[in-house]
Every structure is written in C-alpha cells, then in structure tokens.
C-alpha cells in the first residue's frame, strides 16, 4: 500500500467559488486506475487560511506513479498551481 497526502494552502485572494471548483476537480481523480481510497476535504481549521486536504491510498508505488502520469491528474495539478501552494507526504504503508 502507498499513501499520498497533500495539503493545499489556497491563496487568500481566491474566491470561494474557485475553491469549490478546485474541490470538485480534485475529487474527480478518485476514479483513476490504481486509487484504492480517495478523500478530499476543506480543512475545518482555518487559522492558517483555507487548506484543502487530499488523502489518498494506492495499491503500491507503481500504481501511484501511473496516477501521477495520467493526463487528468496533470490537468488538475496545473489548475491547482494557479490557486494554491502545496506540500506532499508520500510513504509506503
């Protein structure tokens, strides 16, 4: 099993509507091959601004690498780069 956790810190000037679109885009990745568990939520703790939490599990590291190369993932990542900075945590579980 391979875990992939991402914290997206949304830029302060981004509208709530754009955040909703981003959440939808990230959630759409759940159907990609290799994903065994996928959850995307807006953090309840807003002390440091708006943070989107992506918590994903893959069958193994090769499934994760295939996911990363998928065109839909690249499209969503490019869109996220216009509204947020992020930090990844990846590890074998």
DSSP file (Angstrom, degrees, kcal/mol; ACC not computed):
  #  RESIDUE AA STRUCTURE BP1 BP2  ACC     N-H-->O    O-->H-N    N-H-->O    O-->H-N    TCO  KAPPA ALPHA  PHI   PSI    X-CA   Y-CA   Z-CA
    1    1 A X              0   0    0      0, 0.0    92,-2.5     0, 0.0     2,-0.4   0.000 360.0 360.0 360.0 146.1    0.0    0.0    0.0
    2    2 A X  E     -AB  58  92A   0     56,-2.3    56,-2.8    90,-0.3     2,-0.4  -0.996 360.0-151.6-131.4 128.7    1.2    3.5   -0.8
    3    3 A X  E     -AB  57  91A   0     88,-3.2    88,-2.0    -2,-0.4     2,-0.4  -0.804   9.6-174.0-104.2 142.8   -0.1    6.7    0.9
    4    4 A X  E     +AB  56  90A   0     52,-2.5    52,-2.6    -2,-0.4     2,-0.4  -0.957   7.0 178.2-136.3 112.1   -0.2   10.2   -0.7
    5    5 A X  E     -AB  55  89A   0     84,-2.8    84,-2.6    -2,-0.4     2,-0.4  -0.968   3.1-175.7-120.5 131.0   -1.3   13.1    1.4
    6    6 A X  E     -AB  54  88A   0     48,-2.6    48,-2.8    -2,-0.4     2,-0.6  -0.986  14.1-160.8-129.0 135.6   -1.4   16.7    0.1
    7    7 A X  E     -AB  53  87A   0     80,-2.2    80,-1.6    -2,-0.4     2,-0.6  -0.970  11.9-162.4-113.1 115.3   -2.1   19.9    1.9
    8    8 A X  E     -AB  52  86A   0     44,-2.9    44,-2.5    -2,-0.6     2,-0.9  -0.878   5.5-155.4 -98.2 117.2   -3.1   22.7   -0.5
    9    9 A X  E     -AB  51  85A   0     76,-3.0    76,-1.9    -2,-0.6    42,-0.2  -0.840  19.9-141.2 -93.1 106.7   -2.8   26.2    1.1
   10   10 A X  E     - B   0  84A   0     40,-2.4    40,-0.4    -2,-0.9    74,-0.3  -0.461  21.4-107.1 -72.4 135.3   -5.2   28.3   -1.0
   11   11 A X    >   -     0   0    0     72,-3.1     3,-1.7    -2,-0.2    -1,-0.1  -0.323  26.8-120.7 -61.1 143.9   -4.1   31.8   -1.8
   12   12 A X  T 3  S+     0   0    0      1,-0.3    -1,-0.1    -3,-0.1    -2,-0.1   0.779 108.4  56.9 -60.5 -30.3   -6.0   34.4    0.2
   13   13 A X  T 3  S+     0   0    0      2,-0.0     2,-0.4    70,-0.0    -1,-0.3   0.414  80.3 110.6 -85.5   3.8   -7.3   36.2   -2.9
   14   14 A X    <   -     0   0    0     -3,-1.7    69,-0.0    69,-0.2    -4,-0.0  -0.643  69.7-122.4 -83.1 131.8   -9.0   33.1   -4.4
   15   15 A X     >  -     0   0    0     -2,-0.4     4,-1.8     1,-0.1     3,-0.1  -0.263  16.6-116.8 -70.4 157.2  -12.8   33.2   -4.3
   16   16 A X  H  > S+     0   0    0      1,-0.2     4,-2.2     2,-0.2     5,-0.1   0.839 116.2  59.4 -60.7 -33.5  -14.9   30.6   -2.6
   17   17 A X  H  > S+     0   0    0      1,-0.2     4,-1.9     2,-0.2    -1,-0.2   0.906 104.8  48.1 -63.3 -42.1  -16.4   29.7   -6.0
   18   18 A X  H  > S+     0   0    0      2,-0.2     4,-2.3     1,-0.2    -1,-0.2   0.860 109.3  53.6 -67.4 -34.6  -12.9   28.8   -7.3
   19   19 A X  H  X S+     0   0    0     -4,-1.8     4,-2.7     2,-0.2    -2,-0.2   0.915 107.3  51.3 -63.9 -42.0  -12.2   26.8   -4.2
   20   20 A X  H  X S+     0   0    0     -4,-2.2     4,-2.1     1,-0.2    -2,-0.2   0.899 110.3  48.7 -61.4 -41.0  -15.5   24.8   -4.9
   21   21 A X  H  X S+     0   0    0     -4,-1.9     4,-2.5     2,-0.2    -1,-0.2   0.904 110.9  51.1 -64.4 -41.1  -14.3   24.2   -8.5
   22   22 A X  H  X S+     0   0    0     -4,-2.3     4,-2.8     2,-0.2     5,-0.2   0.916 108.5  51.1 -63.1 -43.9  -10.9   23.0   -7.2
   23   23 A X  H  X S+     0   0    0     -4,-2.7     4,-2.5     1,-0.2    -1,-0.2   0.918 111.1  48.6 -59.0 -43.4  -12.6   20.6   -4.7
   24   24 A X  H  X S+     0   0    0     -4,-2.1     4,-1.6     2,-0.2    -2,-0.2   0.919 111.5  49.6 -62.7 -44.3  -14.7   19.2   -7.5
   25   25 A X  H  < S+     0   0    0     -4,-2.5     4,-0.4     1,-0.2    -2,-0.2   0.925 112.7  46.3 -61.8 -45.5  -11.6   18.8   -9.7
   26   26 A X  H >< S+     0   0    0     -4,-2.8     3,-1.4     1,-0.2    -1,-0.2   0.911 111.0  52.4 -64.1 -41.9   -9.6   17.0   -7.1
   27   27 A X  H >< S+     0   0    0     -4,-2.5     3,-1.6     1,-0.3    -1,-0.2   0.806  97.6  67.3 -64.8 -28.2  -12.5   14.8   -6.2
   28   28 A X  G >< S+     0   0    0     -4,-1.6     3,-0.9     1,-0.3    -1,-0.3   0.696  86.9  69.9 -65.9 -17.3  -12.8   13.7   -9.8
   29   29 A X  G X  S+     0   0    0     -3,-1.4     3,-1.8    -4,-0.4    -1,-0.3   0.610  73.4  88.1 -75.7 -11.3   -9.5   12.0   -9.6
   30   30 A X  G <  S+     0   0    0     -3,-1.6    -1,-0.2     1,-0.3    -2,-0.1   0.747  82.4  57.5 -59.8 -24.7  -10.9    9.3   -7.3
   31   31 A X  G <  S+     0   0    0     -3,-0.9    -1,-0.3    -4,-0.2    -2,-0.1   0.508  79.3 115.7 -87.6  -4.1  -11.9    7.2  -10.3
   32   32 A X  S X  S-     0   0    0     -3,-1.8     3,-1.6     1,-0.1    35,-0.1  -0.338  79.2 -90.6 -68.7 148.6   -8.4    6.9  -11.8
   33   33 A X  T 3  S+     0   0    0      1,-0.2    -1,-0.1    33,-0.1     3,-0.1  -0.270 109.7  27.9 -58.5 137.3   -6.9    3.5  -12.0
   34   34 A X  T 3  S+     0   0    0      1,-0.3    25,-1.3    -3,-0.1     2,-0.5   0.162  84.0 124.3  98.6 -17.5   -4.8    2.5   -9.0
   35   35 A X  E <   +C   58   0A   0     -3,-1.6    -1,-0.3    23,-0.2    23,-0.2  -0.646  27.0 170.7 -78.1 124.9   -6.7    4.6   -6.4
   36   36 A X  E    S+     0   0A   0     21,-2.9     2,-0.3    -2,-0.5    22,-0.2   0.663  72.3  13.4-105.3 -23.3   -8.0    2.4   -3.6
   37   37 A X  E     +C   57   0A   0     20,-1.6    20,-2.7     2,-0.0    -1,-0.4  -0.966  66.8 178.0-151.8 137.9   -9.1    5.2   -1.3
   38   38 A X  E     +C   56   0A   0     -2,-0.3     2,-0.4    18,-0.2    18,-0.2  -0.977   4.3 168.2-146.8 125.6   -9.6    8.9   -2.0
   39   39 A X  E     -C   55   0A   0     16,-1.7    16,-3.0    -2,-0.4     2,-0.4  -0.991   6.0-179.4-141.3 133.6  -10.8   11.7    0.2
   40   40 A X  E     +C   54   0A   0     -2,-0.4     2,-0.3    14,-0.2    14,-0.2  -0.994  16.4 159.7-132.4 124.0  -10.6   15.5   -0.4
   41   41 A X  E     -C   53   0A   0     12,-2.2    12,-3.4    -2,-0.4     2,-0.5  -0.975  43.5-113.5-142.3 153.5  -12.0   18.0    2.1
   42   42 A X  E     -C   52   0A   0     -2,-0.3    10,-0.2    10,-0.2     8,-0.0  -0.797  50.2-108.2 -83.2 126.1  -11.6   21.6    3.1
   43   43 A X        -     0   0    0      8,-3.4     8,-0.2    -2,-0.5    -1,-0.1  -0.229  13.6-143.0 -58.3 141.4   -9.9   21.7    6.5
   44   44 A X  S    S+     0   0    0      1,-0.1     2,-0.8     6,-0.1    -1,-0.1   0.696  86.9  79.1 -75.8 -20.1  -12.1   22.7    9.4
   45   45 A X        +     0   0    0      1,-0.1     3,-0.3     6,-0.1     6,-0.2  -0.816  52.0 168.5 -93.1 110.2   -9.2   24.5   10.9
   46   46 A X    >   +     0   0    0     -2,-0.8     3,-1.9     1,-0.2    -1,-0.1   0.177  40.9 112.2-108.0  16.7   -8.9   27.9    9.1
   47   47 A X  T 3  S+     0   0    0      1,-0.3    -1,-0.2     3,-0.0     3,-0.1   0.817  88.5  37.3 -60.5 -30.3   -6.4   29.6   11.5
   48   48 A X  T 3  S-     0   0    0      1,-0.5    -1,-0.3    -3,-0.3     2,-0.2   0.113 128.6 -91.3-105.3  19.5   -3.7   29.5    8.7
   49   49 A X  S <  S-     0   0    0     -3,-1.9    -1,-0.5     2,-0.1     2,-0.5  -0.536  73.0 -26.2 101.0-171.8   -6.1   30.2    5.9
   50   50 A X        -     0   0    0    -40,-0.4   -40,-2.4    -2,-0.2     2,-0.4  -0.676  62.8-175.5 -82.6 127.6   -8.0   27.8    3.7
   51   51 A X  E     -A    9   0A   0     -2,-0.5    -8,-3.4    -8,-0.2     2,-0.5  -0.990  15.2-152.5-127.3 127.7   -6.4   24.4    3.3
   52   52 A X  E     -AC   8  42A   0    -44,-2.5   -44,-2.9    -2,-0.4     2,-0.5  -0.873  14.4-151.2 -97.4 129.9   -7.6   21.6    1.1
   53   53 A X  E     -AC   7  41A   0    -12,-3.4   -12,-2.2    -2,-0.5     2,-0.5  -0.897  10.7-171.4-105.9 124.7   -6.7   18.1    2.4
   54   54 A X  E     -AC   6  40A   0    -48,-2.8   -48,-2.6    -2,-0.5     2,-0.5  -0.974   5.2-179.3-114.3 121.1   -6.2   15.3   -0.1
   55   55 A X  E     +AC   5  39A   0    -16,-3.0   -16,-1.7    -2,-0.5     2,-0.3  -0.962  12.2 169.8-125.4 112.5   -5.7   11.9    1.5
   56   56 A X  E     -AC   4  38A   0    -52,-2.6   -52,-2.5    -2,-0.5     2,-0.4  -0.916  21.9-160.4-130.5 149.6   -5.2    9.0   -0.9
   57   57 A X  E     -AC   3  37A   0    -20,-2.7   -21,-2.9    -2,-0.3   -20,-1.6  -0.989  11.0-169.9-127.4 138.7   -4.2    5.4   -0.9
   58   58 A X  E     -AC   2  35A   0    -56,-2.8   -56,-2.3    -2,-0.4   -23,-0.2  -0.863  35.9-113.1-123.5 158.4   -2.8    3.4   -3.8
   59   59 A X  S    S-     0   0    0    -25,-1.3     2,-0.3    -2,-0.3    -1,-0.1   0.897  91.7 -31.3 -57.6 -41.9   -2.2   -0.3   -4.3
   60   60 A X  S  > S-     0   0    0    -26,-0.2     4,-1.8   -59,-0.2     3,-0.2  -0.943  73.7 -79.9-164.5-179.8    1.5    0.3   -4.4
   61   61 A X  H  > S+     0   0    0     -2,-0.3     4,-2.5     1,-0.2     5,-0.2   0.846 124.0  56.0 -65.3 -34.1    4.1    2.8   -5.5
   62   62 A X  H  > S+     0   0    0      2,-0.2     4,-2.0     1,-0.2    -1,-0.2   0.878 106.0  51.4 -66.9 -35.5    3.9    1.8   -9.2
   63   63 A X  H  > S+     0   0    0     -3,-0.2     4,-2.0     2,-0.2    -1,-0.2   0.896 110.5  49.8 -64.8 -39.4    0.1    2.5   -9.2
   64   64 A X  H  X S+     0   0    0     -4,-1.8     4,-2.5     2,-0.2    -2,-0.2   0.918 109.0  51.0 -64.2 -43.8    0.8    5.9   -7.7
   65   65 A X  H  X S+     0   0    0     -4,-2.5     4,-1.4     1,-0.2    -2,-0.2   0.884 109.6  50.4 -62.9 -38.1    3.4    6.7  -10.4
   66   66 A X  H  X S+     0   0    0     -4,-2.0     4,-0.7     2,-0.2    -1,-0.2   0.904 109.7  51.6 -64.5 -40.8    0.9    5.7  -13.1
   67   67 A X  H >< S+     0   0    0     -4,-2.0     3,-1.2     1,-0.2     6,-0.3   0.926 106.7  53.2 -59.3 -46.5   -1.6    8.0  -11.4
   68   68 A X  H 3< S+     0   0    0     -4,-2.5    -1,-0.2     1,-0.3    -2,-0.2   0.816 109.5  49.2 -61.2 -31.0    0.9   10.9  -11.4
   69   69 A X  H 3< S+     0   0    0     -4,-1.4    -1,-0.3    -5,-0.2    -2,-0.2   0.574  84.1 114.5 -84.7  -9.5    1.4   10.4  -15.2
   70   70 A X  S <X S-     0   0    0     -3,-1.2     4,-2.0    -4,-0.7     3,-0.3  -0.389  71.0-131.0 -66.1 136.6   -2.3   10.4  -16.0
   71   71 A X  H  > S+     0   0    0      1,-0.2     4,-2.2     2,-0.2    -1,-0.1   0.834 106.3  55.8 -58.3 -34.9   -3.3   13.4  -18.2
   72   72 A X  H  > S+     0   0    0      2,-0.2     4,-2.3     1,-0.2    -1,-0.2   0.904 107.0  49.5 -66.4 -39.7   -6.3   14.2  -15.9
   73   73 A X  H  > S+     0   0    0     -3,-0.3     4,-2.8    -6,-0.3     5,-0.2   0.926 110.4  50.7 -62.4 -43.8   -4.0   14.4  -12.9
   74   74 A X  H  X S+     0   0    0     -4,-2.0     4,-2.1     1,-0.2    -2,-0.2   0.890 110.1  50.5 -61.0 -39.4   -1.7   16.7  -14.8
   75   75 A X  H  X S+     0   0    0     -4,-2.2     4,-1.9     2,-0.2    -1,-0.2   0.925 113.1  44.1 -64.3 -46.4   -4.7   18.9  -15.7
   76   76 A X  H  X S+     0   0    0     -4,-2.3     4,-2.6     2,-0.2    -2,-0.2   0.904 112.7  52.4 -67.7 -40.9   -5.9   19.2  -12.1
   77   77 A X  H  X S+     0   0    0     -4,-2.8     4,-1.8     1,-0.2    -1,-0.2   0.900 108.5  51.0 -61.8 -40.5   -2.4   19.8  -10.8
   78   78 A X  H  < S+     0   0    0     -4,-2.1     4,-0.5    -5,-0.2    -1,-0.2   0.908 111.3  47.8 -63.5 -41.3   -2.0   22.6  -13.3
   79   79 A X  H >< S+     0   0    0     -4,-1.9     3,-1.2     1,-0.2     4,-0.4   0.909 110.3  52.0 -65.4 -41.2   -5.3   24.2  -12.2
   80   80 A X  H >X S+     0   0    0     -4,-2.6     4,-1.9     1,-0.3     3,-1.5   0.845  99.1  64.8 -64.1 -32.5   -4.3   23.9   -8.5
   81   81 A X  T 3< S+     0   0    0     -4,-1.8    -1,-0.3     1,-0.3    -2,-0.2   0.699  97.4  57.0 -65.7 -16.9   -1.0   25.6   -9.2
   82   82 A X  T <4 S+     0   0    0     -3,-1.2    -1,-0.3    -4,-0.5    -2,-0.2   0.626 119.8  26.5 -86.5 -13.4   -2.9   28.8  -10.1
   83   83 A X  T <4 S+     0   0    0     -3,-1.5   -72,-3.1    -4,-0.4     2,-0.3   0.519 120.3  26.3-124.8  -9.0   -4.7   29.0   -6.7
   84   84 A X  E  <  -B   10   0A   0     -4,-1.9     2,-0.3   -74,-0.3   -74,-0.2  -0.979  52.9-135.1-153.8 158.9   -2.6   27.2   -4.1
   85   85 A X  E     -B    9   0A   0    -76,-1.9   -76,-3.0    -2,-0.3     2,-0.3  -0.827  37.0-165.3-105.5 156.8    0.8   26.1   -2.9
   86   86 A X  E     -B    8   0A   0     -2,-0.3     2,-0.4   -78,-0.2   -78,-0.2  -0.973  23.1-148.0-149.0 163.6    1.1   22.6   -1.5
   87   87 A X  E     -B    7   0A   0    -80,-1.6   -80,-2.2    -2,-0.3     2,-0.3  -0.994  19.6-149.9-129.5 133.7    3.1   20.1    0.5
   88   88 A X  E     -B    6   0A   0     -2,-0.4     2,-0.4   -82,-0.2   -82,-0.2  -0.778  10.0-168.5-104.4 147.8    3.2   16.3   -0.2
   89   89 A X  E     +B    5   0A   0    -84,-2.6   -84,-2.8    -2,-0.3     2,-0.4  -0.936  17.1 173.6-130.8 111.2    3.7   13.5    2.2
   90   90 A X  E     +B    4   0A   0     -2,-0.4     2,-0.3   -86,-0.2   -86,-0.2  -0.959   7.9 149.7-121.2 135.0    4.2   10.1    0.4
   91   91 A X  E     -B    3   0A   0    -88,-2.0   -88,-3.2    -2,-0.4     2,-0.4  -0.991  46.8-105.0-160.3 154.7    5.1    6.9    2.1
   92   92 A X  E      B    2   0A   0     -2,-0.3   -90,-0.3   -90,-0.2   -32,-0.0  -0.679 360.0 360.0 -79.3 132.9    4.8    3.1    1.8
   93   93 A X              0   0    0    -92,-2.5   -91,-0.2    -2,-0.4    -1,-0.1   0.404 360.0 360.0-108.5 360.0    2.3    1.8    4.3
